[in-house]
Amino acid sequence: MGKQPKLVHKMIFSMPAGTPPEKVLAAVKNFAREEFGAKHRYAMVLHTDEPHPHVHMVVRAMGYDGQRLRIRKDTLREWRSEFARHLREQGVAANATERAVRGVTKPQKLDGIYRAERRRDSTHWGQRTEAVTRAMTPGGEIRPEPAKAQLLETRSRVVRGWNEVADDLVRQGQAELALAVRGFVKQLPAVRTEREWIRDRLLEQAKGSERAQFVDRWKHDALAAWQAFRAQQQAEEHARRELHRARQLDFEWSRARSRTHRDNRTR
């Protein structure tokens, strides 16, 4: 049985904490009206239960004209730009900067997968993690992926672009800002594929487990040493009491013998 087509598409529009929620909602409404108003049915709701205001929206996949909504990467990039434009029209500073340009390397997943991961019951990540675990060598290495070359090329273009921006700033006399740009480039995280990201997370968890085991062993050894020390103290205290008792008995026996000796002489 083939995979059933989607009935609806789910989307989330989110902004950092401090952004006015009503302006985020207004921007999403304007975006949806332009993109889907005459083509697809949609509904949305604003959430303010977390520090960052966000809007959940569902769009019916089948349009009024019988054509299905197909979302590609280029579509998402265009939507991000349009959402940013509507935010700016609301007076909110926003720009649709690509993840690669911002130096974001963590794999991006659908909202359902993200929330399942936070609940620690994601079957998606469970399957991915199991596959990486099987592929890892004892030394923690995994076979290079073809996609890594493309990621490295993208990073190279990003770095060149930022360095060109820094050079332009220097020519404009803004050396301090140029230095900040170069500092941003230097602290960009390492380029990693999803498999490498999972591998690194597994290794970090293993290190944490080793640290926990070391602490447990240290606590066990410290407790055993303390118990041995207390047992030695108790044994020494018992020996001192026994010695004192023996001396007391010897002293009393000596006194009794002396009295007996005097009584015999008196008689």
Order of alpha helices (4+ residues) and beta strands (2+ residues): beta-alpha-beta-beta-alpha-alpha-alpha-alpha-alpha-alpha-alpha
